[in-house]
């Protein structure tokens, strides 16, 4: 485990598009139409039409996300803000995600998150994560408060690439804020490759590193029903997601001038046997640490993070478990659904087995 911590530094602000009253009216009209036909974002018929529905969103939203998808600028995240959240309507922050008590109370918000996401690619989920739901809940669960997982609270979530261990990890992560009364910041950072030497870039672009399975996919963090099942262990989980955890991977890939990144220091094996590799890794972590931005999402904010070009995490906070704790909805987005076809049951399935 690498003992680093994100710096308390705020650099450039994340680009933000603020909705106009007219755009909000148009969005609400579209959502009203969709909810007459669909009662769940998990409905495969809705998911298959989500890209079509998304083309009816206001043009500025489509332009913003199209630009974010195509043009890889220095800042690798964006926020669309201003959608009104009715705090009474969404209900209390749940105690556990498996109850899905908010299914209808937050239906419009969940649909909006899927529509925005569909402008970037196709949404998907994992059979090993939150019972295969497409949209995940991120709020504190008391038994997880000291764990390195999104449903923890007391510990910082160390910055990381989402599902860094897996070749079919998301291209983008979407986070929609429903509630954040304590103003808990999300941490976002990226890499300035120019601060690395050519030799370091070469080392980091070679398969020298092992990234292990993170907490969120493990059996103990699935629903209370699945926790009661016997006979499944970490090896079974590894088998389900078809990963050899002893296979070394590179942390940088793509163009040497503007490389893509995958890294999760908390869940990586220590590097002790090669000082040159360790030094390059330490420098990479230090550069990312120094570029951390603190982003405090407000209700109605939807933040998209480029999972190939940036990392994200969260500062620690004290949860009250009183129904008013921080509550986000999270979604995974891929540019190419076909690349995971061998681990999905059907071509239309959105769940990686």
N, C-alpha and C positions, 0 to 999 in steps of 0.2 A: 504494500500500500504506500502510495506517495504522500508524504505529509506536507502538502501545500495548502494554502488557503487563499481564496480570492481576495484581491486588494480592495480596500474601500475607496475606490477611485471612480469618478464619473467623467468619461471623455465626451465625445460627440453624442448628441441626443439621437435616439432612434427616430427615423423619419415617421411622421404621423399624418394620416389623412383624417380630418374631422368631418363627420357627416353633416350635411345641411338639413334643415327642417324638411325641405322638399324630398331629399333623398330618404330620410327616415320614413316619411309617408309612403313613398314608393316601395320601400322594403317591407313595411308592415302590410301593405296590400298584397304583395307577393306571398308573404308568409301565411296570410289568412287563406289564400287560395290553396296553398299546399296542404295546410292542416285540415282542410275539408276532405282531403283524399287520403292522407297518411297520418297515422297516430304514433309512429315511431321512426326515428332515424336509422334504426337497425333493419328496417324493412328493405330487402334487397331490391324490390321494385322501385322504391324511392331512390336508393343509391344509384341504380342504373339510369335514372332520369335526372340526377342531381346536376350534371354538367349542362343539361338543356335548361333547367330552371335557372342556373347561375347566369345564363346569358341574358336574363331579364333583370338582373341587378342594375343599379344606376351605372352609367358609363364611367364615371370617375373611379369607381371601385374596380371595374374591370380593367381599366387602363393602369391603375396603380399596381394591381397584382400581376398583370401581364408583364409590366416593366420589371417587377421584382423577380419574376420567373426567368426572364430572358437576359437581363443585364446584371452581371455580377459586379456590383459596385463595391466600394470599400466596406460600407456598412451592410451586414448580412442579416438584417432583421427589419421588419416594418410593422407599424401599428395602424389599425383602422379603429377610430374611437368615435364616441358620440351616440351609439345605439342605447336607448333608454332601458334600464333594467328596473322593473317593478319589484322592489325588495319584498313587499308583502306577498306578491303573486308567486315568486319562486319558492317561498317557504323557507323553513329553517335549513341551515347547513346540516346534511345528514350525518349520522354517526358512523356509517359504513357504506361503501359504494354498492354492496351486493343487494341492498334493500330496494334501490331504484324507486324510492318513494316520490322522487321529483319528476318521474317520467313525463307526466302531462303538464306539470307546473312550469317546466323549462323547455317544453317542446319547441316553441318558436326560436328560442336562443340556440338550441342544438341544431335545428334546421339551418339557421343562419350560418353557424360555424361550418357546417358541411358545404353549404353553397359557396361561401368564400373559398374554402379549401379546394373545391372542385375547379376553381379557376387556376389552381397551381398544379393539379394532377388528380390522382385517384386516392380516396381515403381507404385505409385498411386497418385491421387489428391483428392481435396475436391470440392464439388459443391458450397460451400460457400466461396471459396478462389480463387481469380483470375479467375473467371468464369469457374472453372472446368478444367483448363489446367493442364497437367501433369508436365510440366516444368514452373517454375515461374521466373519472372524477378525481380531482386533486384537492383534498382537504385533510386536516389532521384526524388521524385515527389514534385513539389513546394508546393502544398496545404497541403502536409503531413510533411513538414520539421520540425515541432515541435511535431509530434506525435510519440508514442511508437510503431513503425512499421518499417519493413525493408525498406520501401520507404521513410522514414524520413531521416534526416541528422543532424540537429542542436542538437538534443538530443541523448545521448547514448542509445543504445539498451541494457537494463539491461539483464544480463545473465539469461538464462532460458532453460528449456526443451521445444523443439518445440511442440506446440499443447498439452501442459501439461494437459489441462483440459479433454482431450478425451482418452478413453481406447484404441482406434484404432490408436493412434499416431504412427509416424514412428519409426522403430528400428534404422534407420540411416538417416542422412541428407547429401546430396551431394551439394557442392558449387563449381561451376566452374567460375573462374575469366576470364572475357574477357578484362577488363580495370580497372586500379586502379592507375591513374597518381599521386594522392595525397598520395599514400601509406597508405590508411586508414586501420588500423588493425582490424581484427576480434578477439574477445576475446573467449577463450576456457578454461574451467576449469572442474575439477572433484572432487570427494570426497575421502578423506583418512579416512575411517571409524574408523581406530584405534585411531583417535583423539577425538572420541565420547565415552562417558561412555556407559556401557551396558544399564543403565536405559534410557539414551537419545536415543539410538538405538531403544529400545522398544517403547518409546513414538512416535518417528518418523515413526515407522512401524505400528502404529495404525491409524484408520480413525479419525484424529483430525483436518483436514485441508480442506478448501474450495478453489479450484482453479477456477477462473472465465474465461469466454470467452475472448480471446484476440482481439486486434484491427483488425487483418488481416481478420477475418471471418465476420466482421460486414458489413451491407449493404452499409454504406457510403464509404467503401473502395473497392467496386466492380467497374465494368466498368461504364463509363459515361452513357451508355444505361440503366443499371440496376438502377443507381442512380435516374433516372427520374421516376421510377415506384413508385406508391403510395401504402400505406396500409401495408407495411412490416416493422416490428420493431425488436428490439432485441429479443423479445419473439418468433417471427417467426423464427429467425435464430437459436435459441436454439432448437426449435422444429425440424427443419430440420436436425440438427446433433444429435438428440436423446439423449440429455444430461440433467440430473437433476442437476442444478447448486447449489442446496442446499444440495446435498449429500456430506458428508465429506469423504475424501480419505486419505490414508497414503502417505507419501513422500518417504519412503524407502520400498522396497519389494524384494522378492527373498531370497537369502542367507543372514543371519545376519553377516557372516564373510566378504562377498563381495556383499553388497546389490546393487540393481538397484535403480535408482533415478528418481523422477519426481518432478519438482518444477518450479514455475514462480512467484517470490516474488512480482513483480510489479502488477500482477493481482490476488493476493491472499487477502482474507479478513484478516483484522488485528486480532491479537490474544490478547485480553484484559482480558478475564475472568479466565484464568488459567496460573498462573505464571510459573509453571513447564513446561507446553507445550511451552509457549513463550520462556523460557530460552533455551530449546532444539532446537527450531527453530532458535533462534538467533545464537546459537553455530554452527549449520549446515551452515548457511549463512556465518558466519565469516570464517569457514574452507574453504569453496569454494572460497570466496573472496581472500584468501591468496594464493590460488593455480592457480590464473588466469595466462594464457599464452597469450601473444600478438602475433598474427600470421598475417603477412602482405602478403596476397596472390598476386601473380604476374600473368600477363596474361598467360594463359595456365595451371595454377595450378588447380588441382581438389582436394578438401579437403573433406574427409568423416569423419563425426562426429557420434560417437555412442550415439544415443539419449536416451539410457537407462542408460548410465554410465557417461555422461558428459553434460555440459551446454554450451551455446555459446551466444554471443552478438556482439556488435560492438561499437567502439569508435565514438564520434561525429565528424563531419567535416563540412566544408562550401562548399555547392554545388554551381556550377556556372550556371547550366542549359544551357550549351553551346554546348551540344553534345559530351563532352569529360569527363563527370563525371564517377565515379566508377560504374561498371556494372558487376553483377554476374548473373549466372543462378543457380537456386536452384531446388532440386528434393527430394521427399519423398520416402523412401524405407521401405518395410515391409518384414520380414522373413516369414510371414504367411498371405497370402492374404485371406485365408478362414475365418479367425477370424472376418472379417468385412462383410461376405456374407449377413447378414440380412439387411445391409444398403447400398447394391449395387444392381442395377437393374438386373444384370445378373452375372453369374459366371465368365464371361470373362471381365466384366466391371472393370475399374480401378478407378472409381470415387465414393467416399463416398458421399451419398446423405444427 
